[in-house]
């Protein structure tokens, strides 16, 4: 399959006329549609530049456009699931039964939960330099032996998603995680995707966009959203 954003763009082509508001912060982009639905996408601290007035077609070879389209997709699609419960990944999944666990993207609060119950995992991150984050040179080897992978959903917009999932063995369980997640059933067409954990927000909640515009991130806006999964 083609990578997710190009795949979804053939089904849900970007339409700027659906957008009511767009904010670009230091850590996230937030988009509110005219129906009040909100989608967000991490910037991974990339300085996003997007001229909505003069943009008529999305260019998915441009990182700025990929971030914008990811947020737009989340606003469009993430409200159409019947979420049965609001749980974070550690509540929903019993990782004590999941063998060798690899985390791609450093989720500090989640790592702390693993440490509290002495569950080992190998962590890789492009930007973090904490002592227990593994050297990136070891990532491929660990992926190939992993029984479970916790994968940041930012891998979708930064276009590392396909490369990562294709390195996992058959029957490896991949859990996509983060508010940038596309909560759509077609994501399960991709190799080994088992669950997708993301976030949805109350419609027309301008406070979410205000938080993003100030340069704040998940610690500020997730408490007023819903942690959901499919």
C-alpha positions in Angstrom: 0.0 0.0 0.0 1.0 3.6 -0.4 1.7 5.6 2.7 -1.3 6.7 4.7 -1.6 10.4 3.8 -1.4 9.7 0.1 -3.9 6.8 0.5 -6.4 8.9 2.4 -6.0 11.9 0.0 -7.4 9.7 -2.8 -10.6 9.1 -0.7 -10.8 12.4 1.2 -9.0 15.0 -0.9 -8.1 18.1 1.1 -10.8 20.8 0.9 -9.9 24.1 2.6 -13.5 25.3 2.3 -14.4 23.0 5.1 -12.1 24.9 7.5 -13.3 27.4 10.0 -10.1 28.1 11.9 -6.5 27.0 11.7 -3.8 27.7 14.2 -0.1 26.9 14.0 1.8 26.6 17.3 5.3 25.6 18.2 4.3 22.0 19.1 1.0 21.4 17.3 -1.3 22.5 14.5 -5.0 22.7 15.2 -7.8 22.8 12.7 -11.5 23.4 13.4 -14.0 22.6 10.6 -17.1 24.6 10.0 -19.1 21.9 11.8 -17.0 22.4 14.9 -14.9 19.2 14.6 -11.3 19.6 15.7 -8.2 17.8 14.6 -4.6 18.3 15.7 -1.2 17.1 14.5 2.2 17.4 16.2 4.8 19.6 14.4 7.8 17.8 16.1 9.0 21.4 16.5 9.2 21.9 12.7 8.4 25.5 11.9 5.2 25.1 9.9 4.4 27.6 7.2 1.1 27.3 5.3 -0.7 29.9 3.3 -4.3 28.7 3.2 -5.4 31.6 1.0 -3.2 30.7 -1.9 -3.2 27.0 -1.4 -5.6 25.2 -3.7 -4.2 21.7 -3.7 -2.3 19.9 -1.0 1.3 18.8 -1.8 2.1 15.7 0.2 5.8 15.9 -0.7 5.9 19.1 1.4 6.3 18.4 5.2 4.3 21.6 6.0 1.4 20.3 3.9 1.6 16.8 5.4 1.2 18.2 8.9 -1.8 20.4 7.8 -3.5 17.5 6.0 -3.0 15.2 8.9 -4.7 17.6 11.3 -7.5 18.2 8.7 -8.0 14.5 8.3 -8.3 14.0 12.1 -10.9 16.8 12.3 -12.8 15.2 9.4 -12.6 11.5 10.4 -12.1 11.1 14.1 -15.6 11.8 15.2 -17.2 8.9 13.3 -16.4 6.0 15.6 -18.4 4.6 18.4 -15.8 4.8 21.1 -16.9 2.3 23.8 -14.6 3.6 26.6 -12.1 6.3 27.4 -8.9 4.6 28.3 -5.2 5.3 27.8 -3.1 2.6 26.2 -1.7 1.3 29.6 -5.3 0.7 30.8 -6.5 -0.9 27.6 -3.6 -3.3 26.9 -2.0 -5.8 29.3 1.7 -5.4 28.3 2.8 -8.0 30.8 1.7 -10.6 28.2 3.1 -8.8 25.2 6.7 -10.1 25.1 9.5 -8.0 23.8 8.2 -4.4 23.6 9.7 -1.6 21.5 8.6 2.0 21.7 9.2 4.3 18.7 8.8 7.9 20.0 9.5 8.7 23.6 6.2 8.9 25.6 7.5 10.0 29.0 4.3 9.5 31.1 3.8 6.0 29.6 7.4 5.0 30.1 7.0 5.9 33.8 4.1 3.5 34.0 6.3 0.7 32.6 9.0 1.5 35.0 6.7 1.5 38.0 5.8 -2.1 37.3 9.3 -3.1 36.1 8.2 -3.9 32.6 11.2 -3.7 30.2 11.0 -2.0 26.8 13.4 -0.6 24.3 12.9 3.1 23.4 13.9 4.9 20.3 13.4 8.6 19.5 14.8 10.9 16.9 15.1 13.8 19.3 15.3 12.6 23.0 18.7 12.0 24.5 17.8 10.5 27.9 20.1 7.8 29.1 17.7 4.9 28.5 16.8 5.9 25.0 18.5 3.5 22.7 20.9 4.4 19.8 19.0 4.7 16.6 21.5 2.3 14.9 19.9 -0.5 16.9 16.3 0.3 16.0 16.0 -2.0 13.0 17.3 -5.0 14.8 14.9 -4.4 17.8 12.0 -3.9 15.4 12.6 -7.2 13.7 12.5 -9.1 17.0 9.7 -7.2 18.7 6.5 -8.9 19.8 4.8 -5.5 20.3 5.6 -2.0 19.1 4.2 1.2 20.5 4.5 3.6 17.5 4.1 7.3 17.6 1.5 8.5 15.1 3.8 11.3 14.1 5.5 8.6 12.0 2.6 9.1 9.5 3.3 12.8 8.7 7.1 12.4 8.9 6.8 9.5 6.4 8.7 6.9 8.4 5.5 4.8 9.1 5.8 2.4 6.2 9.5 1.8 6.7 8.9 1.0 10.4 6.0 -1.3 10.1 7.6 -3.3 7.2 10.5 -4.2 9.5 8.3 -6.0 12.0 7.8 -9.7 12.0 4.5 -11.5 11.2 2.1 -11.3 14.1 3.9 -8.5 15.8 1.3 -6.2 17.5 1.6 -2.5 16.6 -0.2 0.1 18.7 -0.3 3.6 17.1 -0.3 6.2 19.8 -0.8 10.0 20.0 -3.2 12.8 19.3 -2.0 12.9 15.7 -3.5 9.4 15.1 -5.9 8.9 12.2 -8.8 7.0 13.9 -10.1 5.3 10.8 -10.7 1.6 10.1 -8.6 1.7 6.9 -5.5 2.1 9.0 -5.9 -1.5 9.9 -5.1 -2.4 6.3 -1.5 -1.7 7.1 0.8 -4.5 8.4 0.3 -5.5 12.0 -1.7 -2.5 13.1 -3.6 -3.8 16.1 -5.1 -0.8 17.9 -5.0 3.0 17.3 -5.0 5.3 20.3 -5.8 9.0 19.8 -7.9 11.9 21.0 -11.1 13.7 20.2 -12.3 17.0 21.5 -15.6 18.7 22.2 -16.9 20.3 19.0 -16.5 24.1 18.8 -14.0 24.1 21.8 -11.9 27.2 21.0 -9.9 26.6 24.1 -8.1 23.7 22.3 -7.0 26.1 19.6 -6.0 28.8 22.1 -3.7 26.3 23.9 -2.1 25.3 20.6 -1.6 28.9 19.5 0.2 29.7 22.7 2.8 27.0 21.9 1.5 24.5 24.5 1.1 20.8 23.8 -0.5 17.6 25.1 0.0 18.3 28.8 -2.4 21.3 28.4 -4.9 20.1 25.9 -5.3 16.4 26.5 -6.9 16.8 29.9 -9.8 18.6 28.3 -10.1 16.1 25.4 -11.0 12.4 25.4 -8.4 9.6 25.1 -10.0 7.1 22.8 -9.0 4.1 20.8 -10.2 1.7 18.1 
